[in-house]
């Protein structure tokens, strides 16, 4: 499957699949260590715990990103169930995220989601340590440790051609073009 950056991005069309929700500006990041961000922090201090799938650990935990430019991340909501290929083809003004962007989005969304008592799913597309495009999803788990004010994200990785669709209402994250 070609990389998302190589796909022609359609702009200015209303998508029946993706509904624009909001955007989040993320500042420049000098250096991002996935291991430090997703594993090393004490959830009792940060208020966020990451439950990582084996595929995330294998494909992303050793990743280091440097000299990351500031970006705007666009948040869309799926209007109906869709597979990755359908999401790629939908009109939007975005491209894949870097892992540092995804981490900062989860931190931002934790504050937003902390008032929800239902599971939420975020889907995005990120290149792994070997520059292979992967689908990365984070499932907001509101009930785990909520009494301690620790919020949990369950993070999974799958190939971009997996056969199951993402459910309606899932949030899809892209970096804004331009």
Phi, psi and omega per residue, in radians:
X1 nan 2.306 3.140
X2 -1.171 2.675 3.122
X3 -1.106 2.599 -3.102
X4 -1.044 -0.613 3.133
X5 -1.090 -0.448 -3.106
X6 -1.465 -0.214 3.100
X7 -1.313 2.526 3.066
X8 -1.250 2.151 3.139
X9 -1.573 2.170 3.121
X10 -1.530 2.309 -3.110
X11 -2.149 2.654 3.035
X12 1.405 0.144 3.114
X13 -1.938 2.516 3.076
X14 -1.431 2.195 -3.129
X15 -1.549 2.392 3.035
X16 -1.467 -0.183 -3.104
X17 -1.715 -0.752 -3.066
X18 -1.956 2.192 3.060
X19 -1.824 2.170 3.104
X20 -1.131 2.333 -3.132
X21 -1.922 -0.989 -3.085
X22 -2.918 -3.086 3.032
X23 -2.374 2.776 3.089
X24 -2.359 2.217 3.063
X25 -1.495 2.275 3.113
X26 -2.014 2.235 -3.104
X27 -1.242 2.953 3.067
X28 -1.051 2.581 3.134
X29 -2.250 2.142 -3.094
X30 -1.197 -0.861 -3.104
X31 -2.616 2.368 -3.130
X32 -2.217 2.138 3.084
X33 -1.898 1.995 -3.102
X34 -1.018 -0.735 -3.124
X35 -1.034 -0.796 -3.138
X36 -1.138 -0.712 -3.060
X37 -1.252 -0.780 -2.996
X38 -1.641 -0.266 -3.033
X39 -2.128 -0.780 -2.879
X40 -1.325 -0.313 -3.021
X41 -1.467 2.445 -3.140
X42 -1.332 2.019 -3.101
X43 -1.086 -0.410 3.098
X44 -1.172 -0.453 3.124
X45 -1.588 -0.806 -3.059
X46 -1.419 -0.454 -3.091
X47 1.432 0.027 -3.112
X48 -2.258 2.362 3.075
X49 -2.162 2.388 3.106
X50 -1.914 2.114 3.009
X51 -1.696 1.987 -2.987
X52 -1.803 2.310 3.056
X53 -1.253 2.789 3.095
X54 -1.026 -0.645 -3.138
X55 -1.198 -0.597 3.072
X56 -1.156 -0.789 3.125
X57 -1.023 -0.824 -3.099
X58 -1.159 -0.782 -3.011
X59 -1.530 -0.439 -2.958
X60 -2.243 -0.374 -2.946
X61 -1.155 -0.440 3.091
X62 -1.547 0.053 -3.041
X63 -1.272 2.369 3.047
X64 -2.182 2.255 3.104
X65 -2.081 2.427 -3.101
X66 -2.254 2.711 3.070
X67 0.888 0.984 -3.079
X68 -1.555 2.152 -3.125
X69 -1.222 2.684 3.017
X70 -1.137 2.525 -3.126
X71 -2.449 2.881 2.958
X72 -1.911 2.201 3.108
X73 -1.750 2.224 3.112
X74 -1.626 2.365 3.133
X75 -1.949 2.145 3.098
X76 -2.042 2.745 3.047
X77 -2.033 2.306 3.074
X78 -1.206 2.245 3.133
X79 -1.501 -0.258 3.084
X80 -2.767 2.830 3.110
X81 -0.991 2.475 -3.104
X82 -2.688 2.554 3.039
X83 -1.505 2.912 -3.129
X84 -0.997 -0.725 -3.120
X85 -1.070 -0.620 3.096
X86 -1.236 -0.654 3.104
X87 -1.143 -0.753 3.114
X88 -1.033 -0.684 -3.054
X89 -1.403 -0.274 -3.096
X90 -1.223 2.497 3.078
X91 -1.072 2.271 3.112
X92 -2.816 3.028 3.126
X93 -2.119 1.012 -3.043
X94 -2.677 2.905 3.097
X95 -2.403 -3.128 -3.043
X96 -1.130 2.734 3.120
X97 -1.644 2.864 2.911
X98 -1.638 2.800 -3.098
X99 -1.072 -0.652 3.109
X100 -1.068 -0.685 3.107
X101 -1.097 -0.782 -3.130
X102 -1.048 -0.797 3.119
X103 -1.033 -0.816 -3.138
X104 -1.166 -0.585 3.066
X105 -1.129 -0.737 3.130
X106 -1.101 -0.681 3.073
X107 -1.087 -0.763 3.108
X108 -1.137 -0.758 -3.110
X109 -1.212 -0.447 3.094
X110 -1.030 -0.765 3.116
X111 -1.115 -0.729 -3.115
X112 -1.179 -0.780 -3.050
X113 -1.399 -0.235 -3.031
X114 -1.033 -0.333 3.110
X115 -1.591 -0.106 3.137
X116 -1.549 2.484 3.072
X117 -1.954 0.536 3.101
X118 -2.401 2.715 -3.136
X119 -1.143 2.434 3.039
X120 -2.197 2.567 3.133
X121 -2.139 2.338 3.028
X122 -2.006 2.359 -3.131
X123 -2.175 2.428 3.039
X124 -2.667 3.136 -3.064
X125 -2.269 2.183 -3.025
X126 -2.449 2.510 3.043
X127 -1.393 2.344 -3.128
X128 -1.389 -2.974 -3.110
X129 -1.044 -0.452 -3.123
X130 -1.792 0.338 3.110
X131 1.075 0.521 3.037
X132 -1.706 2.315 -3.140
X133 -1.259 2.246 3.137
X134 -2.254 2.688 2.983
X135 -1.531 2.217 3.113
X136 -2.085 2.228 3.118
X137 -2.158 2.586 3.077
X138 -2.233 2.209 -3.136
X139 -1.845 2.120 3.130
X140 -1.327 2.114 -3.125
X141 -1.926 1.661 -2.997
X142 -1.287 -0.370 -3.015
X143 -1.553 -0.491 -3.080
X144 -1.206 2.138 3.060
X145 1.100 0.244 -3.080
X146 -1.067 -0.583 3.134
X147 -1.117 -0.393 3.105
X148 -1.680 0.076 -3.061
X149 1.031 0.643 3.006
X150 -1.965 2.142 -3.090
X151 -1.843 2.462 -2.974
X152 -1.998 2.326 2.975
X153 -1.957 2.161 3.010
X154 -1.646 2.094 -3.030
X155 -1.945 2.272 -3.106
X156 -2.232 2.714 3.077
X157 -2.262 2.438 3.046
X158 -2.573 2.840 3.090
X159 -1.153 2.707 -3.104
X160 -1.256 -0.128 3.125
X161 -1.913 0.385 3.129
X162 -1.121 2.578 -2.960
X163 -1.379 -0.297 -3.053
X164 -1.518 2.437 3.116
X165 -1.396 2.711 2.979
X166 -1.383 2.549 -3.035
X167 -1.387 2.710 3.070
X168 -0.959 2.413 -3.141
X169 1.643 -0.240 3.089
X170 -1.085 2.546 3.088
X171 -1.603 2.413 3.134
X172 -2.082 2.282 -3.048
X173 -1.939 2.316 3.062
X174 -2.414 2.637 3.000
X175 -1.383 2.326 3.137
X176 -1.159 2.423 3.077
X177 -1.495 2.335 3.058
X178 1.431 nan nan
